[in-house]
Every structure is written in C-alpha cells, then in structure tokens.
Amino acid sequence: MERFLMRDLEAWRQKRNRKPLLLSGARQVGKTWLMREFGKKSFERTVYINFDKDARLHDLFARTLDPKVIIPAVAAVYATEIDSENTLIIFDEVQEEPRALAALKYFCEEAPEYAIVAAGSFMGIALRKGTTFPVGKLERKELYPLSFREFLYATGQKGMDDILDGADPAVICAMKSFFIEALRSYYAVGGMPEVVQEYLDSRDFRKCRQKQEDLLDFYRQDFAKHAEPSLIPRLYQVWDAIPGQLAKENRKFIYGQIEKGARAKDFEIALQWLKDCGLIHMVHRVKKPGLPLKVYEELSAFKIYMHDIGLLGAMGNLPPEAIIDGNRLFTEFKGALTEQYVLQQFVSDMGIMPAYYSAENSRGELDFLIQRGEDIIPVEVKAEENLKAKSLKAFVDKFGMDKGVRISMADYREQEWLVNLPLYAFMKFI
C-alpha cells in the first residue's frame, strides 16, 4: 500500500551529506514494512537488524562505536556485502540497543556516505530513561496510521485523491457522494495497516473490528511488558477512559472521571507514557490566539485523542454498521469521531498539532486553532451539514479575525467571515 512518507525517504536518499534517519511512531503503524519496502525499491541490498530479536551485535556495540569497525563486522555477521552506494542498513527497535543509537552520531560525522535508517517504537520512553540521543546528528521522521488520502490510495481510489489534489471545489462537489462513502469506510476501518489490509482482503467490517480488538489487546500487553509495574494500573485506567472523555459535550480531559478524587499528579506520568509511545495526541487549551500559538498553551488543560480513528470506534464499542450508516450515530460520539478524524489529518497529512480555545468561566469553546505561518486559523468541526457556527462567529468577532473555518459535510462555501470546507477535502484548502 502507498505511504506518502516513502517520498520523504526517497528525497532523503538523494541528499548530499545526509544524516542517518530515525523513524518514530507507535507500534504497528508500519515502520518496519516501510523501511524494508524502501530498501527493495531504492537499493540493491538491504541489511535488516532487529535489536529486539537479534542480540548477536550486542558485544560489538559494547566495544566500539567506530563505523570503520561496525560496517565490516555487520557484513560478516549477516553474510552480505555492504557498499555505500547500493546498500540500505536498517536498525530496527534501536531503543533495545542504546549503543547502536549512539553510534549514529559517528556515522553522521565520519561515514555519511552510508544509508542508515533506524526505527523505534518506544523512543520517547527510552530517552526519558536516560538513553543517549545524538542531538543534531539525525534526521527525524514520524510515521502515523494511514491518513484518509493514503486510505484512498490503498483502496484503489487514487483517482479520488487526484481530484483532491486538483482542489477544484466544483469537481469535488460533483463527486461528493463517492467521497462520503469512502470517508465513512475510513471512519470504520481507520488507518492501522493490518486493519486496512483486512479490509482490502475481505471488505468485511466485522473482520476489521476483530483486527482492531486484537491490536488493542496487543497494546495492553505492551503496557505490561514495557512500563514500570507501579505505572501499569494507571495506564489501563487512562487508556480505558479515553472514549468516555471524548463522549462528553466538553471534551476537556477530567481526572475525576477516571477515579473519584483523582488529581493530575496521580495520572500525569501515565499520560506522558502514552504520549511518548505515540498512542495518544494531547491538544492543549489556549485562552487567546497569540503568536506563536505554542506559547499560549496551558499544559494543565487539554483534550486527548487516540492515534487512530478505527481504534477509537473499537474502544467505544461502536458497531461498524452505525458508523457506515451515518444517521444512526449517537450525537456526542459522532462529534468525537469527527474531531478525531480532523485531528488525525492535521497531524499526519499536514504536520500540524492544533490547540483548542475556551475562555475561563465560559461555555463557549472552539474545537481547534492552528497556526499557518503568521496566521492563526480558528476551526469549528461539524459532523453533518450543520450550517450554524455560533461559537466560531463569537470567536472571530471577539478577536477581530478576518475569517473562520468550519469543517463539515456541507460543500465548499466562502462567505464574508467564514469558509466552509468539506470534511473529506479540507486538507487541500487550509
């Protein structure tokens, strides 16, 4: 299946004096497949080293970080030829061999001609435990679950994505029913590669749900395997609370909803652990749309979203049929699912981590604020063709902004103070 990050990897391969590349992302989002596929497409040979499964190089890295020693030793262990022009070297699960991660500094400084891609699913946790990170000596990329546009590619609908690329509102509107059908399928399937593959093989949403439940079980097993024993119960509590937190009208994360009398200090480490693993996105509140937006974020007020919309539906026990038949979605979770979708496209397709707005002692709230260059763009998300935008209008008037953006099922429409963007195409217009 097509992953857009492959284009970035190819651009990296062409760079002069390139640095080793570190690929991060949650477990099971396709990092290993992407690296190996990159090797097949762009190199004559690939040397794949998985430090979680293969400990044969432990003594080597314990003794040296010198590329001139490491390269011939790896070639000997894996019985292959390694040359800088035609060989891709993959360090997978590199957090399990911290000295291999440290060695990338010396590859950058002394042997930049070698193409090395490293990946790790628990890099954030490893770094917090004190693993040495070669700052400034690596190029970093993040892999997420498939975006909606990648889903179109994977399901044989590249022509639909070509229409989005053209960004012609009239043409997009003419294809509206096809886009809505694809979007609902994406809501149900999500972007986890294993689930998308099941959908391609069977077109059976129930089988896809079983794959999603298997992945959720896999993540829970990861908690028990990789977290400190004292932290594990808190991880389960936070993880299991996410659908309920998003089902509220006000989706701000409330500790007391996890456990009566709970406070931030009881769960902040668990939240950070899940964030470091790439399993959740934290969207922080701002009280004003100032530049840079990051400066105005409040770390104590936030909303939590999953890393994948399909897994959110599975965790909420929302029947796939209810997602496909949009009229049967119950109101609050329908809004939560739509916000999850928009947030995922911001992060994976556009490289934007938004904030949200709410004033103190006020019910008025705006779903997202994003920064594009020197512009702050207020965004309201609607699950259907809702043409009301009271909160957005109030925000635009209060802060004297030129325009606001409403993302909904309605067609592209530009008004004096408002631009309406269709849910399935907003990525091409913001």
TAMOGI-V559268 format. One record per pair of residues at least 4 apart in sequence whose C-alpha atoms are under 7 Angstrom apart, sorted by the first residue. I is the first residue (numbers start at 1). J is the second residue. D is the distance in whole Angstrom. If there is no record, write none. Layout:
I J D
I J D
//
This chain:
1 154 5
2 150 6
2 153 6
2 154 6
3 150 6
5 9 6
6 10 6
6 38 7
7 11 6
8 12 6
9 13 6
10 14 7
11 15 7
12 18 7
17 112 6
17 113 7
18 112 6
19 108 5
19 112 6
19 137 6
19 138 5
19 139 6
20 104 6
20 108 6
20 115 7
20 116 5
20 117 6
20 138 5
20 139 6
21 116 6
21 117 5
21 118 6
21 138 6
21 139 5
21 140 6
22 117 6
22 118 5
22 119 6
22 138 7
22 139 6
22 140 5
22 141 6
23 118 6
23 119 5
23 120 7
23 140 6
23 141 5
23 142 6
23 143 7
24 119 6
24 120 6
24 121 6
24 141 6
24 142 5
24 143 6
25 29 7
25 121 6
25 142 6
25 143 5
25 144 6
25 278 6
26 121 5
26 277 6
26 278 5
26 279 6
27 121 5
29 143 7
29 144 6
29 145 5
29 192 6
29 193 6
30 34 6
30 193 6
31 35 6
31 143 7
32 36 6
33 37 6
34 38 6
35 39 6
36 40 6
37 41 6
38 42 6
39 43 5
39 45 7
39 46 6
39 88 6
43 86 5
43 87 6
43 88 6
44 86 5
44 87 6
45 86 6
45 87 5
45 88 6
46 87 6
46 88 5
46 89 6
47 88 6
47 89 5
47 90 6
48 89 6
48 90 5
48 91 7
49 90 6
49 91 5
49 92 6
50 54 6
50 91 6
50 92 5
50 93 6
51 55 6
51 92 6
51 93 6
51 94 6
51 96 6
51 97 6
52 93 6
52 96 6
57 61 6
58 62 6
59 63 6
60 64 6
61 65 6
61 99 6
61 100 6
62 99 7
65 103 5
65 106 7
66 70 6
66 106 7
67 71 6
67 106 7
67 107 6
67 111 7
69 73 6
70 74 6
71 75 6
72 76 6
73 77 6
74 78 6
75 79 6
75 80 5
75 81 6
75 82 6
76 80 7
82 87 6
83 87 6
84 113 6
84 114 5
84 115 7
87 115 7
88 115 5
88 116 6
89 115 6
89 116 5
89 117 6
90 116 6
90 117 5
90 118 6
91 117 6
91 118 4
91 119 6
92 118 6
92 119 5
92 120 6
93 119 6
93 120 4
93 121 7
94 98 7
94 100 7
94 101 6
94 118 6
94 119 6
94 120 5
95 120 6
95 122 7
95 123 6
95 126 6
97 101 7
98 102 6
98 131 6
99 103 6
100 104 7
101 133 7
102 132 6
102 133 6
102 134 6
103 107 7
104 108 6
105 109 6
105 134 5
105 137 5
106 110 6
107 111 5
107 112 6
108 112 5
108 137 6
121 277 6
122 126 6
122 277 5
123 127 6
124 128 6
124 276 5
124 277 6
125 129 6
125 273 7
125 276 6
126 130 7
126 131 6
127 131 5
127 132 7
134 138 7
144 348 6
145 191 5
145 192 5
145 308 6
146 150 5
146 151 6
146 191 4
146 192 6
147 151 6
147 191 6
147 345 6
147 348 6
147 349 6
148 152 6
148 186 7
149 153 7
149 161 6
150 154 6
151 155 6
151 191 7
152 156 6
152 157 5
152 158 6
152 160 7
152 161 6
153 157 5
153 158 5
155 200 7
157 161 7
158 162 6
159 163 6
160 164 7
161 165 6
162 166 6
163 167 7
163 172 7
164 172 7
164 425 6
164 428 7
165 428 7
167 428 6
168 172 6
169 173 6
169 412 6
170 174 6
171 175 7
172 176 6
173 411 6
175 179 6
176 180 6
177 181 6
178 182 6
179 183 6
179 424 6
180 184 6
181 185 6
182 186 6
183 187 6
183 424 7
184 188 6
184 323 6
184 324 5
185 189 6
185 324 6
186 190 5
187 309 6
187 310 6
187 323 7
188 310 5
188 320 6
188 323 6
188 324 7
189 195 7
189 196 6
189 208 6
189 310 5
190 308 6
190 309 5
190 310 4
190 311 7
191 196 6
191 308 6
191 310 7
192 196 6
193 197 6
194 198 6
195 199 6
195 208 5
195 211 6
195 212 7
196 200 6
197 201 6
198 202 6
198 208 6
199 203 5
199 204 6
199 205 7
199 208 6
204 208 6
205 209 6
205 320 6
206 210 6
207 211 6
208 212 6
209 213 6
209 314 7
210 214 6
211 215 6
212 216 6
212 311 6
212 314 6
213 217 6
213 314 7
214 218 6
215 219 6
216 220 6
217 221 6
218 222 6
219 223 6
220 224 7
221 225 6
222 226 6
223 227 5
223 232 6
224 232 6
227 231 6
227 232 6
228 232 7
231 235 6
231 270 7
232 236 6
233 237 6
234 238 6
234 267 6
234 270 6
235 239 6
235 270 5
236 240 6
237 241 6
237 258 7
238 242 7
238 258 7
241 245 6
241 258 6
242 246 6
242 304 7
243 247 6
243 312 7
243 315 7
243 316 5
244 248 7
245 251 6
245 253 6
246 251 5
246 336 6
247 251 7
247 332 5
247 333 5
247 336 6
248 332 7
249 332 6
251 303 6
252 301 7
252 302 6
252 303 5
253 302 6
253 303 5
253 304 7
255 259 7
255 262 6
255 263 6
255 264 7
256 260 5
256 261 6
256 262 5
262 266 6
264 268 6
267 271 6
268 272 6
269 273 6
270 274 6
271 275 6
272 276 6
273 277 6
274 278 6
274 279 5
274 280 6
275 279 6
275 280 5
275 281 6
278 307 7
279 306 6
279 307 5
280 304 7
280 305 6
280 306 5
280 307 5
281 304 6
281 305 5
281 306 6
281 307 6
282 302 6
282 303 6
282 304 5
282 305 7
283 302 5
283 303 5
283 304 6
283 354 6
283 355 5
283 356 7
284 297 6
284 298 6
284 299 6
284 301 6
284 302 4
284 303 6
284 355 5
284 356 6
285 297 6
285 298 6
285 301 6
285 302 6
285 355 6
285 356 5
285 357 5
285 358 7
286 296 5
286 297 5
286 298 6
286 355 7
286 356 6
286 357 5
286 358 7
287 357 6
287 358 6
287 359 6
289 293 6
289 376 6
290 296 7
293 297 7
293 371 7
305 340 6
306 312 6
308 312 6
309 313 6
309 337 7
309 340 6
309 341 6
310 314 6
311 315 6
312 316 6
313 317 6
313 318 5
314 318 6
318 322 7
319 323 7
320 324 6
321 325 6
322 326 7
322 328 5
322 329 6
323 329 6
329 334 6
330 334 6
331 335 7
332 336 6
333 337 6
334 338 6
334 383 7
335 339 6
335 382 7
335 383 6
336 340 6
337 341 6
338 342 6
338 383 6
339 343 6
339 381 6
340 344 6
341 345 6
342 346 6
343 347 6
344 348 6
345 349 5
345 350 7
346 350 5
346 351 6
346 352 5
346 353 7
347 351 5
347 352 5
347 353 6
354 368 6
354 369 6
354 370 5
355 368 5
355 369 5
355 370 7
356 366 6
356 367 5
356 368 4
356 369 5
357 365 6
357 366 5
357 367 7
357 368 7
357 369 7
358 364 6
358 365 4
358 366 6
359 364 7
364 391 6
365 391 6
366 379 7
366 380 6
366 391 6
366 392 7
367 379 6
367 380 5
367 381 6
368 378 6
368 379 5
368 380 7
369 376 7
369 377 6
369 378 5
369 379 6
370 376 6
370 377 5
370 378 7
371 375 6
371 376 5
371 377 6
372 376 6
377 404 6
378 404 5
378 405 6
379 404 6
379 405 5
379 406 6
380 392 6
380 405 6
380 406 5
380 407 6
381 406 6
381 407 5
381 408 6
382 386 6
382 407 6
382 408 5
383 408 6
383 409 7
384 408 6
384 409 5
385 408 6
385 409 5
385 410 5
386 408 7
389 393 6
390 394 6
391 395 6
392 396 6
392 404 7
393 397 6
394 398 6
395 399 6
396 400 6
396 401 5
396 403 7
396 404 6
397 401 7
402 417 6
403 417 4
403 418 5
404 417 6
404 418 5
404 419 6
405 418 6
405 419 5
405 420 6
406 419 6
406 420 5
406 421 6
407 420 6
407 421 5
407 422 6
407 423 6
407 426 7
408 421 6
408 422 5
408 423 5
409 422 5
409 423 6
410 422 6
411 421 7
411 422 5
412 420 5
412 421 5
412 422 6
413 419 6
413 420 5
413 421 7
414 418 6
414 419 4
414 420 6
415 419 6
421 425 7
421 426 5
422 426 6
426 430 6
//
